[in-house]
């Protein structure tokens, strides 16, 4: 079984139920299925064969969803990419996966024209109606038989090198995670999910789109996060019953002075990506009368690994219990399982775990030990089975739910002629979870204009959420005897300020 077959099943059994909505329209399951069929056929007519890659560079919109499932139906591998990335970042990702087709809009295509690509893709541009013209074409006849163990999507994440790596997720990876998640929350055709996080990210795809589609429910999209007022108003107007967002979204909503005036019908609010502050958990209960469900996941795990039981005991600060069919254990540096309550690295095994990284032999060897995926996160598991993340991957920063890898930012900073050394760290921020700080030593004397120049330099080369919020120039960075910069000392220093 796979998600596209589930879509076809719903189109046959509940054809007139609404499947997808946005600010200016909606599709029933029949209509969505027909558009997916027609676009899949056009992929076939454009030379797409099983296993070819198609990149989707779009904000949340119906064209994204149609393209996403049409890739599945055509046997192609979809590659969702955040459209807010820079030309440099597009080049790293697209040259790694070499898609035959890129689906995007004219604005993003403008950035792609500045991107040095080592291949020649075809483009489908959504805002000149070319995609709509395709899906209005004749009925689709293409039917590709493929195994559920075949690759379905490539999602780019970063690792210890800071450069993006493409996680290969199969049809069954995505299907099993959506099925288990939907069953845990007991989602049904009457449920209505609001999608606000970007669909280019695995969390919005799996926790929202795929899970709700599996249940036969209704997905309503906003193109992006605009404001807490708009999100809350949409919840009220669309009778939303299920919502997912990183903790920062909950922080923004709860800080809205009118938050208590909205008559929402939510059954569940789910969060992940970074720790949920206790005061946010408690304030949500105070205003809405039910608890936020906190969980844990990674792109490489499709993404959900564990959740606090939606219908059971929720523990503040815990990432909950492993979901059905997923196994976890905590290991030490010798790969031995540690006693209950002790800390170690969290490793995962189950139908949600990726096949591996595209074109990354060494990274794949490092990512798995005896069939277990190494998360790189330090955790502990108590006697009752509840898991707690003690520390994240050593240097990773989570800003407003987005992963920022310091090495990538540092590599950009090192390209600036004034920078001698760079150490990028994150420190806690009540609103954004963490903010990015660059601590620098210089080749030349400091002047006030330099900080402005550095920020502009980074903005040209990095997505907005990766650009350091603060720059600090110091005489010397703390180092080990071997000359390695000690970021732990920097984090301790600035946490006290």
C-alpha positions as CSV (number, residue, x, y, z in Angstrom):
1,X,0.0,0.0,0.0
2,X,1.1,3.6,-0.6
3,X,-0.3,7.1,-0.2
4,X,-1.3,7.5,-3.9
5,X,-3.3,4.3,-3.7
6,X,-5.0,5.7,-0.6
7,X,-5.9,8.8,-2.6
8,X,-7.4,6.7,-5.4
9,X,-9.3,4.6,-2.8
10,X,-10.9,7.8,-1.3
11,X,-11.7,9.1,-4.8
12,X,-13.7,5.9,-5.3
13,X,-15.3,5.7,-1.9
14,X,-15.8,9.3,-0.8
15,X,-15.5,11.2,-4.1
16,X,-17.5,14.3,-3.1
17,X,-15.8,14.9,0.3
18,X,-13.5,17.8,0.2
19,X,-9.8,16.8,0.2
20,X,-7.9,20.1,-0.1
21,X,-8.7,23.7,0.4
22,X,-6.9,27.0,0.2
23,X,-7.9,30.7,0.4
24,X,-9.5,30.9,-3.1
25,X,-10.8,27.4,-3.7
26,X,-11.0,23.7,-2.9
27,X,-10.9,20.2,-4.4
28,X,-13.0,17.1,-3.6
29,X,-11.2,13.8,-3.6
30,X,-12.5,13.1,-7.1
31,X,-11.2,16.4,-8.4
32,X,-7.8,16.1,-6.7
33,X,-7.4,12.5,-8.0
34,X,-8.3,13.6,-11.6
35,X,-5.7,16.4,-11.5
36,X,-3.1,14.1,-10.1
37,X,-3.9,11.5,-12.9
38,X,-3.6,14.1,-15.6
39,X,-0.3,15.6,-14.4
40,X,1.2,12.1,-13.9
41,X,0.3,11.4,-17.6
42,X,2.0,14.6,-18.7
43,X,5.1,13.6,-16.8
44,X,5.1,10.3,-18.8
45,X,4.6,12.2,-22.0
46,X,7.6,14.4,-21.1
47,X,9.8,11.4,-20.8
48,X,9.6,10.7,-17.1
49,X,10.2,7.1,-16.2
50,X,10.3,5.2,-13.0
51,X,12.9,6.5,-10.6
52,X,13.4,9.9,-12.3
53,X,13.5,12.9,-10.1
54,X,11.2,15.9,-10.1
55,X,12.0,18.9,-7.9
56,X,9.1,21.0,-6.4
57,X,10.1,24.5,-5.5
58,X,6.8,26.0,-4.3
59,X,5.2,27.5,-1.2
60,X,2.1,25.8,0.1
61,X,-0.4,25.8,-2.8
62,X,-2.6,23.3,-4.7
63,X,0.1,22.9,-7.4
64,X,2.5,21.6,-4.8
65,X,0.0,18.9,-3.6
66,X,-0.9,17.9,-7.2
67,X,2.7,17.6,-8.1
68,X,3.6,15.7,-5.0
69,X,1.1,12.9,-5.5
70,X,1.5,13.0,-9.4
71,X,5.2,12.1,-8.9
72,X,4.1,9.1,-6.8
73,X,1.6,8.0,-9.5
74,X,4.2,8.3,-12.3
75,X,6.8,6.3,-10.3
76,X,9.0,9.4,-10.1
77,X,10.8,10.6,-7.0
78,X,9.7,14.0,-5.8
79,X,12.3,16.4,-4.4
80,X,10.6,19.2,-2.4
81,X,12.9,22.2,-1.9
82,X,12.3,25.3,0.2
83,X,11.7,28.1,-2.4
84,X,13.2,30.7,0.0
85,X,16.7,29.3,-0.4
86,X,19.4,31.3,-2.2
87,X,20.8,30.5,-5.6
88,X,23.9,29.1,-4.0
89,X,21.8,26.7,-1.8
90,X,19.6,25.7,-4.8
91,X,22.8,24.8,-6.7
92,X,24.1,22.5,-3.9
93,X,20.8,20.6,-3.7
94,X,19.8,20.5,-7.4
95,X,23.2,19.5,-8.7
96,X,23.2,16.6,-6.2
97,X,19.9,15.1,-7.3
98,X,19.7,16.3,-11.0
99,X,15.9,16.4,-11.4
100,X,14.6,16.1,-15.0
101,X,11.8,18.5,-14.2
102,X,11.6,21.5,-11.9
103,X,8.2,22.7,-10.9
104,X,8.3,26.3,-9.6
105,X,7.0,29.9,-10.1
106,X,8.4,32.8,-12.0
107,X,9.9,34.4,-8.9
108,X,11.9,31.4,-7.9
109,X,12.9,30.7,-11.5
110,X,14.5,34.1,-11.5
111,X,16.8,32.9,-8.7
112,X,17.4,29.7,-10.6
113,X,18.7,31.6,-13.6
114,X,21.6,32.7,-11.3
115,X,22.2,29.2,-10.2
116,X,25.0,27.2,-11.8
117,X,23.4,23.9,-12.7
118,X,25.4,21.1,-14.2
119,X,22.4,19.6,-16.0
120,X,19.5,20.9,-18.2
121,X,16.1,20.4,-16.6
122,X,12.7,21.1,-18.0
123,X,10.6,23.7,-16.2
124,X,6.9,23.8,-15.3
125,X,6.0,27.3,-14.2
126,X,2.8,27.5,-12.1
127,X,2.0,31.2,-12.3
128,X,1.8,31.4,-16.1
129,X,-0.8,28.7,-16.0
130,X,1.3,26.0,-17.7
131,X,0.7,23.5,-14.9
132,X,-3.0,24.3,-14.9
133,X,-3.0,23.8,-18.7
134,X,-1.4,20.4,-18.2
135,X,-3.9,19.2,-15.6
136,X,-6.8,20.3,-17.7
137,X,-5.6,18.1,-20.5
138,X,-7.1,14.8,-21.5
139,X,-7.6,11.9,-19.1
140,X,-4.5,10.2,-17.8
141,X,-3.8,6.6,-18.7
142,X,-0.4,6.1,-17.2
143,X,-0.2,3.4,-14.5
144,X,3.2,2.6,-13.2
145,X,3.7,-0.6,-11.1
146,X,6.3,-0.2,-8.4
147,X,7.3,-1.7,-5.1
148,X,6.5,0.1,-1.9
149,X,10.2,-0.3,-1.0
150,X,11.2,1.9,-3.9
151,X,12.2,5.5,-3.4
152,X,9.4,8.0,-3.1
153,X,11.0,11.3,-2.0
154,X,14.3,12.9,-1.4
155,X,14.3,15.5,1.4
156,X,17.5,17.5,2.1
157,X,18.7,17.8,5.6
158,X,22.2,18.7,6.9
159,X,24.7,16.7,8.8
160,X,28.0,17.1,10.5
161,X,29.5,18.7,7.4
162,X,26.8,21.4,7.4
163,X,26.1,20.7,3.7
164,X,22.7,19.3,2.7
165,X,22.3,15.5,2.3
166,X,19.3,14.0,0.5
167,X,17.5,11.5,2.7
168,X,15.9,8.8,0.6
169,X,12.5,7.9,1.9
170,X,10.5,5.0,0.4
171,X,6.7,4.8,-0.4
172,X,6.4,2.5,2.7
173,X,8.4,4.9,4.9
174,X,5.9,7.7,4.3
175,X,2.8,5.4,4.3
176,X,3.6,3.6,7.5
177,X,4.4,6.9,9.3
178,X,1.2,8.5,8.1
179,X,-0.9,5.5,9.0
180,X,0.5,5.1,12.5
181,X,0.3,8.8,13.2
182,X,-3.4,9.0,12.0
183,X,-4.3,5.9,14.1
184,X,-2.6,7.3,17.2
185,X,-4.8,10.5,17.0
186,X,-7.8,8.5,15.7
187,X,-8.2,10.9,12.8
188,X,-11.3,10.3,10.6
189,X,-13.0,11.8,7.5
190,X,-14.6,14.5,9.6
191,X,-11.3,15.9,10.7
192,X,-10.0,19.1,9.2
193,X,-6.3,19.9,9.3
194,X,-4.7,23.3,9.0
195,X,-1.4,23.3,7.2
196,X,0.8,26.4,7.9
197,X,4.4,25.1,8.1
198,X,6.0,24.7,4.6
199,X,5.1,21.6,2.7
200,X,8.8,21.5,1.5
201,X,9.5,20.2,5.1
202,X,8.8,16.6,6.1
203,X,6.8,17.6,9.2
204,X,4.1,19.4,7.1
205,X,4.0,16.6,4.6
206,X,3.7,13.8,7.0
207,X,2.1,15.2,10.2
208,X,-0.5,17.2,8.2
209,X,-0.9,16.4,4.5
210,X,-0.3,12.7,4.3
211,X,-1.8,11.8,7.7
212,X,-5.0,13.6,6.9
213,X,-5.2,12.2,3.4
214,X,-4.7,8.7,4.9
215,X,-7.7,9.3,7.2
216,X,-9.9,10.7,4.3
217,X,-10.0,14.1,6.0
218,X,-9.8,17.7,4.8
219,X,-6.5,19.6,4.5
220,X,-6.7,23.4,4.4
221,X,-3.6,25.3,3.5
222,X,-2.2,28.8,4.2
223,X,0.6,29.7,1.8
224,X,2.8,30.5,4.7
225,X,2.8,31.8,8.3
226,X,1.7,35.4,8.1
227,X,0.4,36.2,11.6
228,X,-1.1,34.6,14.7
229,X,-4.4,36.5,14.0
230,X,-4.7,35.0,10.6
231,X,-3.9,31.5,11.8
232,X,-6.4,31.7,14.7
233,X,-9.0,33.2,12.4
234,X,-8.6,30.4,9.9
235,X,-8.9,27.8,12.6
236,X,-12.2,29.4,13.6
237,X,-13.6,29.9,10.1
238,X,-12.6,26.5,8.7
239,X,-13.7,24.5,11.8
240,X,-10.2,23.1,12.1
241,X,-9.9,20.1,14.4
242,X,-6.1,19.3,14.0
243,X,-3.1,21.6,14.0
244,X,0.6,21.1,13.8
245,X,3.2,23.8,14.3
246,X,6.7,24.2,15.9
247,X,6.7,25.8,19.5
248,X,7.3,29.2,18.0
249,X,3.9,29.2,16.4
250,X,2.2,28.4,19.7
251,X,4.2,31.2,21.3
252,X,3.1,33.7,18.7
253,X,-0.6,32.7,19.0
254,X,-0.6,32.7,22.8
255,X,1.0,36.2,22.8
256,X,-1.8,37.5,20.6
257,X,-4.0,39.8,22.8
258,X,-7.2,38.4,21.2
259,X,-6.3,34.8,21.5
260,X,-9.1,34.0,23.9
261,X,-11.7,35.5,21.6
262,X,-11.5,32.9,18.8
263,X,-14.0,30.1,19.0
264,X,-11.9,27.2,17.7
265,X,-13.0,23.6,17.5
266,X,-9.6,21.9,17.8
267,X,-9.4,18.3,19.0
268,X,-5.7,18.2,18.9
269,X,-2.7,20.5,18.7
270,X,0.7,18.8,18.0
271,X,4.2,20.1,18.1
272,X,7.8,19.1,17.5
273,X,11.0,20.3,16.0
274,X,12.2,21.9,19.2
275,X,11.4,21.7,22.9
276,X,8.0,23.1,24.0
277,X,8.4,25.5,27.0
278,X,6.4,24.5,30.0
279,X,4.8,27.9,30.3
280,X,3.5,27.6,26.7
281,X,2.1,24.2,27.5
282,X,0.3,25.5,30.6
283,X,-0.9,28.7,29.0
284,X,-2.5,26.7,26.1
285,X,-4.3,24.5,28.6
286,X,-5.5,27.6,30.5
287,X,-7.0,29.2,27.3
288,X,-8.1,26.2,25.2
289,X,-8.8,23.6,27.9
290,X,-6.7,20.8,26.5
291,X,-3.0,19.8,26.3
292,X,-0.6,20.2,23.4
293,X,0.8,16.8,22.3
294,X,4.6,17.0,22.0
295,X,6.6,14.5,19.9
296,X,9.9,13.9,18.3
297,X,11.1,13.2,14.8
298,X,13.7,13.6,12.1
299,X,13.6,13.9,8.4
300,X,15.4,10.5,8.2
301,X,12.6,8.9,10.1
302,X,9.7,10.1,8.0
303,X,9.7,12.0,10.5
304,X,7.9,10.7,13.6
305,X,9.7,8.6,16.2
306,X,7.8,9.2,19.4
307,X,4.8,11.1,20.7
308,X,3.1,11.8,24.0
309,X,0.0,9.6,23.9
310,X,-2.9,11.7,22.4
311,X,-5.4,9.8,24.6
312,X,-3.0,9.1,27.5
313,X,-0.7,10.7,30.0
314,X,1.4,13.6,28.6
315,X,4.6,14.6,30.4
316,X,5.9,18.1,30.1
317,X,9.4,18.1,28.7
318,X,9.1,14.5,27.4
319,X,9.0,13.5,23.7
320,X,6.7,10.7,24.8
321,X,6.7,7.0,23.8
322,X,7.9,5.3,20.6
323,X,5.1,5.1,18.0
324,X,3.8,1.7,16.9
325,X,6.3,-0.6,15.2
326,X,9.2,1.8,16.0
327,X,12.0,0.6,18.3
328,X,14.4,2.8,20.2
329,X,17.3,2.4,22.5
330,X,19.9,4.5,24.2
331,X,23.6,3.6,23.6
332,X,27.0,4.7,24.8
333,X,30.1,5.5,22.7
334,X,30.8,1.7,22.5
335,X,27.4,1.2,21.0
336,X,26.2,-0.7,24.1
337,X,22.7,-0.1,25.5
338,X,22.8,2.0,28.7
339,X,20.8,1.3,31.8
340,X,17.3,2.8,32.2
341,X,17.5,6.5,33.2
342,X,21.1,7.0,32.0
343,X,21.9,9.3,29.0
344,X,23.3,8.2,25.7
345,X,22.7,8.5,22.0
346,X,19.2,7.8,20.8
347,X,19.1,5.2,18.0
348,X,16.0,4.1,16.0
349,X,14.8,1.1,14.1
350,X,11.5,0.7,12.2
351,X,9.5,1.0,9.0
352,X,9.9,4.8,9.2
353,X,13.7,4.8,8.8
354,X,15.2,6.0,5.5
355,X,17.1,3.8,3.1
356,X,20.1,6.2,3.3
357,X,21.5,9.4,1.9
358,X,21.8,10.0,-1.8
359,X,25.4,9.9,-3.1
360,X,26.8,9.8,0.5
361,X,28.6,6.5,1.1
362,X,30.6,7.6,4.1
363,X,27.6,9.4,5.7
364,X,25.5,6.2,5.3
365,X,28.2,4.2,7.0
366,X,28.3,6.7,9.9
367,X,24.5,6.9,10.2
368,X,23.8,3.3,10.9
369,X,25.2,0.8,13.5
370,X,24.0,-2.8,13.4
371,X,20.8,-1.8,11.5
372,X,20.0,1.1,13.9
373,X,19.8,4.7,12.8
374,X,21.9,7.1,14.9
375,X,20.0,10.3,15.6
376,X,23.0,12.1,17.1
377,X,20.7,13.3,19.8
378,X,21.5,12.7,23.5
379,X,18.5,11.2,25.4
380,X,17.4,9.1,28.3
381,X,14.5,6.7,28.8
382,X,12.7,6.3,32.1
383,X,11.2,3.1,33.6
384,X,7.8,4.0,32.2
385,X,9.2,4.2,28.7
386,X,8.9,8.0,28.3
387,X,11.8,9.5,26.4
388,X,13.6,12.8,27.1
389,X,16.0,14.7,24.8
390,X,18.9,15.9,27.0
391,X,20.7,17.7,24.2
392,X,20.4,18.0,20.5
393,X,23.0,17.2,17.9
394,X,26.0,19.0,19.3
395,X,26.0,22.2,17.3
396,X,22.7,22.3,15.5
397,X,20.5,25.4,16.1
398,X,16.7,25.3,15.8
399,X,15.3,28.7,14.9
400,X,11.5,29.0,14.6
401,X,11.4,25.3,13.9
402,X,14.0,25.4,11.1
403,X,17.3,23.6,11.4
404,X,20.4,25.8,11.1
405,X,23.8,24.0,10.9
406,X,26.6,26.3,12.0
407,X,29.3,24.8,9.7
408,X,27.3,26.0,6.6
409,X,27.0,29.5,8.1
410,X,30.7,29.5,9.1
411,X,31.7,28.5,5.6
412,X,29.9,31.6,4.2
413,X,31.5,33.8,6.8
414,X,35.0,32.5,6.0
415,X,34.4,33.8,2.4
416,X,34.3,37.4,3.7
417,X,37.7,39.0,3.4
418,X,37.7,40.5,6.9
419,X,36.9,37.3,8.8
420,X,39.8,35.4,10.4
421,X,37.9,32.9,12.5
422,X,34.2,32.2,12.9
423,X,32.2,30.2,15.4
424,X,28.4,30.1,15.0
425,X,26.3,29.1,18.0
426,X,22.7,29.3,19.1
427,X,21.3,30.7,22.3
428,X,17.8,30.5,23.8
429,X,15.2,33.0,22.7
430,X,11.7,33.0,24.1
431,X,10.1,33.9,20.8
432,X,12.1,31.9,18.3
433,X,13.3,29.0,20.4
434,X,16.9,29.8,19.5
435,X,18.7,32.6,17.6
436,X,21.9,32.4,15.6
437,X,25.0,34.2,16.8
438,X,28.3,34.6,15.0
439,X,31.4,35.1,17.2
440,X,34.3,36.3,15.1
441,X,38.0,37.2,15.1
442,X,39.1,39.6,12.3
443,X,42.0,40.0,10.0
444,X,41.7,43.8,10.2
445,X,40.5,46.4,12.7
446,X,36.9,46.5,13.7
447,X,34.6,49.2,12.4
448,X,30.8,49.8,12.9
449,X,30.1,49.4,9.2
450,X,31.6,45.9,9.2
451,X,28.6,44.3,11.0
452,X,26.2,45.7,8.4
453,X,28.4,44.4,5.6
454,X,28.6,40.9,7.2
455,X,24.8,40.7,7.5
456,X,24.3,41.8,3.9
457,X,27.0,39.3,2.8
458,X,25.2,36.5,4.6
459,X,21.8,37.5,3.3
460,X,23.0,37.1,-0.3
461,X,24.2,33.5,0.4
462,X,21.9,32.1,3.0
463,X,18.2,31.7,3.6
464,X,16.9,34.3,6.0
465,X,16.5,32.0,9.0
466,X,20.2,31.0,8.7
467,X,21.5,34.6,8.8
468,X,23.1,35.4,12.2
469,X,20.8,37.6,14.3
470,X,23.9,38.9,16.2
471,X,27.5,39.3,15.4
472,X,30.2,39.7,18.1
473,X,33.8,40.4,17.5
474,X,36.3,39.1,20.1
475,X,40.1,39.1,20.5
476,X,40.4,35.4,20.7
477,X,38.1,32.3,20.5
478,X,38.4,29.5,23.1
479,X,40.3,26.5,21.8
480,X,41.5,23.1,22.8
481,X,45.2,22.2,22.9
482,X,44.9,20.9,19.4
483,X,43.5,24.2,18.2
484,X,39.8,23.2,17.9
485,X,37.3,26.0,18.8
486,X,35.3,25.1,21.9
487,X,31.8,26.1,21.2
488,X,30.5,24.8,24.5
489,X,32.4,27.5,26.3
490,X,30.9,30.1,24.0
491,X,27.4,28.9,24.6
492,X,28.0,28.9,28.4
493,X,29.4,32.4,28.2
494,X,26.6,34.0,26.2
495,X,23.9,32.0,28.1
496,X,24.9,33.9,31.2
497,X,24.7,37.3,29.6
